[in-house]
Amino acid sequence: MAAPTESTTDKGVGLAMVLGAIAVLGAFGMAAAAPAAEAGWAFAVAITFAVLAVVGIHVYAE
């Protein structure tokens, strides 16, 4: 009889790192465009991808 095996994946970590990198780029864009209205869009990108990074870890966690 075969023994049950457990396999894990690092998809959540890799996905979180990519999304986190995009969030950091959005934060840098926000800092670069600080007095202009485009800083709001950069903030939206940073927050959206930061939230998706956290969700990515939770979706692929077992």
DAURWO-V568473 format. One record per residue. N is the residue number from 1. RES is the residue in one small letter. PHI is phi in whole degrees, 0 to 359 (NA if undefined). Layout:
N	RES	PHI
N	RES	PHI
This chain:
1	m	NA
2	a	281
3	a	279
4	p	293
5	t	243
6	e	243
7	s	240
8	t	241
9	t	230
10	d	256
11	k	301
12	g	297
13	v	290
14	g	296
15	l	297
16	a	295
17	m	293
18	v	293
19	l	294
20	g	294
21	a	296
22	i	294
23	a	296
24	v	294
25	l	297
26	g	296
27	a	292
28	f	295
29	g	297
30	m	294
31	a	291
32	a	288
33	a	255
34	a	309
35	p	281
36	a	271
37	a	288
38	e	293
39	a	297
40	g	295
41	w	293
42	a	295
43	f	296
44	a	298
45	v	296
46	a	299
47	i	291
48	t	299
49	f	286
50	a	293
51	v	295
52	l	295
53	a	295
54	v	294
55	v	296
56	g	300
57	i	294
58	h	287
59	v	292
60	y	267
61	a	285
62	e	254
